[in-house]
Amino acid sequence: MSAPWLIVIYVAGLLGTLSGWGIYAELRRRRFGPAHPEDRVFRCTKCGFVYTDDADVDRSRCSQCGKMNVPMEF
């Protein structure tokens, strides 16, 4: 084998290894990373405060004035 082919094989091997490691790291990050919470957005009808709460609640109490509110529809 000539020197240029050895260099091409060496560089291609390094780039392939680096690409494989990057794909593996991205898949691992997606699998074990924190999930995006499914929160609902609420706006208080009394004071206008905008806040979020869990997706499993139908009504939420405003932390500023205490009024119960329904979620906003977008």
N, C-alpha and C positions, 0 to 999 in steps of 0.2 A: 504494500500500500504506500501511496505517496503521502507526503506531508500535508498537502492541502486537503486530501480526503480525511485524514485523521483529525484535522482541525474542524472540518465540517461535521463529522460524526460526534466529536467532543462537544461542540456548541449545540448541535441538535439534541444530544442527550441531556445537556444541562437545561435547555429550554423546555424539553419535554418533562423533565423531573420537576422543574419549577412550576409549570402549568398544572401538572397533576397534583402537586402539593397545594396550589391555590384553589383548585376545584374541591379538593378534599376539605380544606379549611372552611370554605364557604358552605359546603353541605353540612359540616359539623356545627358551624355557627347557627345555621337555620334550625337544625334539629334540637340543639341544646340552649339556644338563646331564649331570652324572655319573650313570651307571647304578648302581642298587643292586646291590651284589655279591651273588651267590648263595653265601653261605658256609654251611658245615655247622657245627653246634654239637656239641662234644665235651665229655664229662665224664670225668675220669681216675678209673679204678676203684681206684687206689692212694692218691692224695692228695686226690681230690675236687675238683680244680681244674677250672673250667669255662672253655673257650676255643673259638675258632673257627678254621677252616681252609678252604681252597678247596673248592669243590663237587666237583672232579674227583678227590679223594683218598678212598679207602675206609677207610684207617686213618691216624691222625695221632699223632705223638709229643708227649707232654706236655712243655711247656717248663719245668715245675717239677721233675719227677722223672724224666722220660725214658721213661716207660712208653708203649707203643703202645696206642691206644684206638680203638674203633669209634664212629661218630657216634650221638648221642642220637636217639631216635624220639619225636616229639610226638604 
